[in-house]
Amino acid sequence: MTLSLYIARRFFWMFIRVLGVFFGILMLIDMLDQLRRLSGKGVGLVQAMELSALNVPESLYNILPLIMILAAIAMFLGFARSSELVVVRAAGRSGLRFLLAPIVVSLMIGIVAVAVLNPLVAATSKAYEARYAGYARGAERVLSVSEDGLWLRQGGDGSQTVIHASRANADGTQLYGVTFLSFDEEGLPRERVEAESARLQPGAWAVEKVRRWRLDALNPQQGIEVLDTATLPSDLTADAIRDSFGSPAAIPVWELPAFIRGLERAGFSARNHQVWLQMQLALPLLMSAMVLIAAGFTMRHARFGGTGLLVLFSLLGGFAMFFLRNFAQVLGQNGQVPVMVAAWAPPLAAALFALGLLLHLEDG
């Protein structure tokens, strides 16, 4: 038990050190990028540091598997150089039993990352987008999905229009049970339009069975208009609506199931979010697979030679696993493979491959 705690502690602090190094490097790179992009907007070093502190956690979270394999390689090399692996084996503990502590630590880190770090990253990503938009002063378009349907917002000529629909087609260009509420430059309601359906065309919404009120009139009910068809100006496009969903990474993993149900009720495809959710649930297994890959190549005494080549093979295996996971994610989002296969097959295959290699080296 004491030996397992010692190994687990060594591995945990090695992971923290590697994580800190990457955090510092990413902070420096991101700060320089923020200064380059926003230097003309009056953003100084302090503001760039704040933006980077909000933006870097997402990048760090995405490369956690790579950080894990680097930490595992560093720990196994340290044990090999200090001959601690020889001592452990001489004490009668097998290599697979030696790996139990690092695997448990990697599983715990993966669980904490999904349960705690993921919601924090989602919050910092949202804060970064809001802060960056404030500095850049760009146009803002927002789409949100709730139990009541979906909400869109479009701007133009200093005014804003809020759009609510009970449901929509897969890309949001056809709305049903739709309401348009326009506001003037001072934020006061100007016009309300209700329609049975609305179809997005280049530069306008084509609406059918329309009722229109002028809210800035003394008595809006007296001036109501009833039309069979009408067109309402819009600068939205199908791509802009689709992009308004944002990345699934901006949604905390605890809120993703409800968000997915809301998307499906609104008539949108939630496949991207389903793949992302399952990939987050599979993250602890992926972290453990990275430890097994590192152990398969580097858990040997340094005097055997070829350490540099083995480290290279281990890194190549980790990077190959990382990119295979991303490739499977794309296939899953495109519907080429089932969601569960896209999320769980790569880490499971990597873990089984590395375990087979370890069994061959230890008992073969």
C-alpha positions in Angstrom: 0.0 0.0 0.0 2.8 2.4 0.9 4.5 1.7 -2.4 1.3 2.3 -4.4 0.8 5.6 -2.6 4.3 6.7 -3.4 3.9 5.8 -7.1 0.6 7.6 -7.2 2.0 10.7 -5.5 4.9 10.8 -7.9 2.7 10.5 -10.9 0.2 13.1 -9.7 2.8 15.7 -9.1 4.5 15.0 -12.4 1.2 15.6 -14.1 0.8 18.9 -12.3 4.3 20.0 -13.3 3.7 19.2 -17.0 0.3 20.9 -16.8 1.9 24.0 -15.4 4.5 24.1 -18.1 1.9 23.9 -20.8 -0.3 26.5 -19.1 2.6 29.0 -19.1 3.5 28.3 -22.7 -0.1 28.6 -23.9 -0.6 31.8 -21.8 2.4 33.5 -23.5 1.4 32.5 -27.0 -2.3 33.5 -26.5 -1.3 36.9 -24.9 0.8 37.7 -28.0 -2.0 36.7 -30.2 -4.5 38.9 -28.3 -2.2 41.8 -28.5 -1.7 41.4 -32.2 -5.5 41.1 -32.9 -6.7 43.8 -30.5 -3.9 46.3 -30.4 -5.9 48.8 -32.5 -8.8 48.5 -30.0 -7.0 50.0 -27.1 -6.2 46.6 -25.5 -3.1 46.6 -23.3 -1.0 44.0 -21.6 -3.4 43.6 -18.6 -6.5 43.2 -20.8 -4.6 40.7 -23.0 -3.7 38.7 -19.9 -7.3 38.7 -18.7 -8.4 37.4 -22.1 -5.7 34.8 -22.2 -6.6 33.6 -18.7 -10.2 33.0 -19.9 -9.2 31.5 -23.3 -6.3 29.2 -22.3 -8.3 26.7 -20.1 -10.2 25.5 -23.2 -7.0 24.8 -25.1 -5.5 23.1 -22.1 -8.6 21.0 -21.6 -8.4 19.8 -25.2 -4.8 18.6 -24.9 -5.2 16.9 -21.5 -4.5 13.4 -23.1 -1.2 14.6 -24.5 -0.3 16.1 -21.2 -1.1 12.8 -19.6 1.2 10.8 -21.8 4.0 13.3 -21.4 3.7 13.1 -17.6 3.6 9.2 -17.8 6.8 9.2 -20.0 8.6 11.5 -17.7 7.7 9.4 -14.6 8.7 6.1 -16.1 12.0 7.5 -17.4 12.7 8.9 -13.9 12.0 5.5 -12.3 14.2 3.8 -14.9 17.2 6.2 -14.4 17.0 5.8 -10.6 16.7 2.0 -10.8 13.5 2.2 -8.8 11.8 -0.1 -11.4 14.5 -2.7 -10.7 14.0 -2.5 -7.0 10.2 -2.8 -7.4 10.6 -5.9 -9.5 13.2 -7.4 -7.1 10.6 -6.9 -4.3 8.3 -9.3 -6.2 5.9 -6.8 -7.7 5.1 -7.3 -11.4 5.0 -4.5 -13.9 1.3 -4.7 -14.4 0.7 -4.4 -10.6 3.1 -1.5 -10.6 0.9 0.3 -13.2 -2.2 0.0 -11.1 -1.5 3.2 -9.1 -0.8 5.4 -12.2 -3.9 4.0 -13.9 -6.1 4.8 -10.9 -4.6 8.3 -10.7 -5.2 8.9 -14.4 -8.8 7.7 -14.1 -9.4 10.0 -11.2 -7.9 12.9 -13.1 -10.1 12.1 -16.0 -13.2 12.0 -13.8 -12.4 15.3 -12.1 -11.7 16.9 -15.5 -15.1 15.9 -16.8 -17.0 16.6 -13.7 -15.3 19.8 -12.5 -12.9 21.2 -15.2 -15.4 20.8 -18.0 -18.0 23.2 -16.5 -15.3 25.7 -15.6 -13.9 25.6 -19.1 -17.4 26.2 -20.5 -17.9 29.2 -18.1 -14.5 30.7 -19.0 -15.2 30.2 -22.8 -18.5 32.1 -22.5 -16.8 34.8 -20.5 -14.0 35.1 -23.1 -16.4 35.3 -26.0 -18.4 38.1 -24.2 -15.2 40.0 -23.2 -13.7 39.6 -26.7 -16.9 40.8 -28.4 -16.9 43.8 -26.1 -13.3 44.7 -27.1 -13.8 44.0 -30.8 -17.3 45.6 -30.9 -18.4 43.3 -33.6 -21.9 42.4 -34.7 -23.7 40.0 -32.4 -26.0 37.2 -33.4 -27.3 34.8 -30.8 -29.3 31.6 -31.1 -30.5 29.7 -28.0 -32.8 26.7 -27.5 -35.1 26.3 -24.6 -38.2 24.2 -23.6 -40.4 26.8 -25.3 -38.7 26.5 -28.7 -35.8 28.4 -30.1 -34.7 32.1 -30.0 -32.8 34.0 -32.6 -31.5 37.6 -32.6 -30.5 39.6 -35.6 -29.3 43.2 -36.0 -29.2 45.9 -38.6 -29.1 49.7 -38.9 -28.7 50.1 -35.1 -31.9 48.1 -34.4 -32.3 44.6 -33.0 -35.0 41.9 -33.8 -35.7 39.0 -31.5 -37.2 36.0 -33.2 -39.0 33.2 -31.4 -40.2 30.0 -33.0 -41.9 26.9 -31.6 -39.9 24.6 -33.9 -37.7 24.7 -37.0 -36.1 22.5 -39.7 -32.7 21.0 -39.3 -30.7 24.1 -40.3 -32.9 26.8 -38.8 -33.9 28.3 -42.2 -37.6 27.3 -41.9 -39.4 28.4 -38.7 -42.9 27.6 -37.5 -45.1 29.4 -35.1 -42.8 32.4 -35.3 -42.8 35.8 -33.7 -40.6 38.8 -34.6 -40.2 41.5 -32.1 -38.3 44.6 -33.3 -36.6 47.2 -31.1 -35.4 50.7 -32.1 -32.0 52.3 -31.5 -33.0 53.2 -27.9 -34.1 49.7 -27.1 -37.8 50.4 -27.1 -40.2 47.9 -28.8 -41.2 49.1 -32.3 -43.0 46.3 -34.1 -44.4 42.8 -33.5 -45.0 40.3 -36.2 -46.6 36.9 -35.8 -46.6 34.4 -38.6 -47.5 30.7 -39.1 -44.2 30.1 -40.9 -41.1 31.9 -42.0 -38.5 30.8 -44.6 -35.1 32.4 -44.8 -34.2 33.8 -48.2 -31.2 35.9 -49.2 -31.6 39.1 -47.3 -35.1 38.5 -45.9 -37.6 36.2 -44.2 -40.5 35.2 -46.3 -43.4 34.9 -43.8 -46.9 33.5 -44.4 -50.3 34.2 -42.6 -49.0 37.3 -41.0 -50.3 39.6 -38.3 -48.4 42.8 -37.7 -48.6 45.4 -34.9 -46.9 48.8 -34.6 -46.0 49.0 -31.0 -44.9 52.6 -31.1 -48.5 53.7 -32.0 -51.0 55.1 -29.5 -53.2 52.1 -29.9 -51.4 49.1 -31.5 -54.6 47.0 -31.7 -56.3 49.5 -34.1 -53.5 49.5 -36.6 -53.1 45.7 -36.8 -52.4 44.3 -40.3 -53.4 40.9 -41.5 -51.5 39.6 -44.6 -51.2 36.3 -46.4 -47.5 36.8 -47.2 -44.8 39.4 -46.4 -41.1 39.8 -46.3 -39.0 41.0 -43.4 -35.4 42.2 -44.0 -32.7 40.1 -42.4 -28.9 39.8 -42.6 -28.9 36.3 -41.3 -27.7 33.4 -43.4 -28.0 29.6 -43.0 -24.3 29.4 -42.1 -24.7 32.2 -39.5 -27.6 30.4 -37.8 -25.8 27.1 -37.8 -22.7 28.8 -36.3 -24.8 30.5 -33.7 -25.1 27.2 -31.9 -21.4 27.6 -31.0 -19.2 24.7 -29.9 -20.6 22.0 -27.7 -17.6 22.6 -25.5 -19.2 25.9 -24.4 -22.0 23.9 -22.7 -21.2 22.3 -19.3 -21.3 18.5 -19.5 -24.0 18.4 -16.8 -26.3 20.6 -19.0 -25.7 18.8 -22.3 -28.4 16.1 -21.9 -31.1 18.8 -21.4 -29.6 20.9 -24.2 -29.7 17.9 -26.5 -33.3 17.3 -25.7 -34.1 20.9 -26.4 -32.4 20.8 -29.8 -34.3 17.7 -30.8 -37.6 19.2 -29.6 -36.9 22.3 -31.7 -36.3 20.2 -34.8 -32.5 20.6 -34.9 -30.0 17.8 -35.2 -28.1 17.2 -31.9 -25.6 14.7 -33.3 -22.6 17.0 -32.7 -23.6 17.5 -29.1 -24.3 13.8 -28.6 -20.8 12.9 -29.9 -19.2 15.5 -27.7 -21.0 14.3 -24.6 -20.0 10.7 -25.2 -16.4 11.7 -25.8 -16.3 13.5 -22.5 -17.7 10.5 -20.7 -14.9 8.4 -22.4 -12.2 10.8 -21.4 -11.1 8.9 -18.2 -10.6 5.8 -20.3 -8.6 7.7 -22.8 -6.4 9.2 -20.0 -5.7 5.6 -18.7 -5.0 4.4 -22.3 -2.3 7.1 -22.6 -0.6 5.9 -19.4 -0.6 2.3 -20.8 0.8 3.5 -24.1 3.7 5.3 -22.3 4.3 2.3 -20.1 4.4 -0.1 -23.1 7.4 1.7 -24.6 9.3 3.3 -21.6 8.8 1.1 -18.6 12.2 -0.6 -18.9 15.7 0.0 -17.4 17.7 2.8 -19.0 20.8 0.6 -19.3 19.1 -1.5 -22.0 19.7 1.5 -24.4 17.5 2.9 -27.1 15.6 5.2 -24.7 15.3 8.0 -27.1 13.8 5.8 -29.8 11.4 4.3 -27.4 10.3 7.8 -26.2 9.8 8.7 -29.8 7.6 5.7 -30.4 5.6 6.4 -27.3 5.0 10.0 -28.3 4.0 8.9 -31.8 1.6 6.4 -30.3 0.1 9.1 -28.1 -0.2 11.6 -31.0 -1.7 9.0 -33.3 -4.3 8.1 -30.6 -5.1 11.8 -30.2 -5.6 12.4 -33.9 -7.5 9.1 -34.4 -9.9 10.3 -31.7 -10.4 13.6 -33.5 -10.9 11.8 -36.8 -13.5 9.5 -35.2 -15.2 12.6 -33.8 -15.6 14.0 -37.3 -16.9 10.7 -38.6 -19.4 10.5 -35.8 -20.6 14.1 -36.3 -21.0 13.4 -40.0 -23.0 10.2 -39.3 -20.5 7.9 -40.9 -20.2 5.8 -37.7 -22.5 5.5 -34.7 -22.1 7.9 -31.9 -21.0 5.3 -29.3 -18.5 3.9 -31.7 -17.0 7.3 -32.5 -16.6 8.2 -28.8 -15.6 4.9 -27.2 -13.9 2.8 -29.8 -10.6 4.8 -30.1 -9.7 4.9 -26.4 -10.9 1.3 -25.9 -8.8 0.1 -28.8 -5.7 2.0 -27.6 -6.1 0.6 -24.1 -6.4 -3.0 -25.4 -3.4 -2.5 -27.7 -1.2 -1.1 -25.0 -2.3 -3.8 -22.5 -1.5 -6.5 -25.1 2.0 -5.0 -25.6 2.5 -4.9 -21.8 1.4 -8.5 -21.4 3.8 -9.5 -24.2 6.7 -7.7 -22.6 6.0 -8.8 -19.0 5.0 -12.4 -19.6 5.8 -13.1 -23.2 
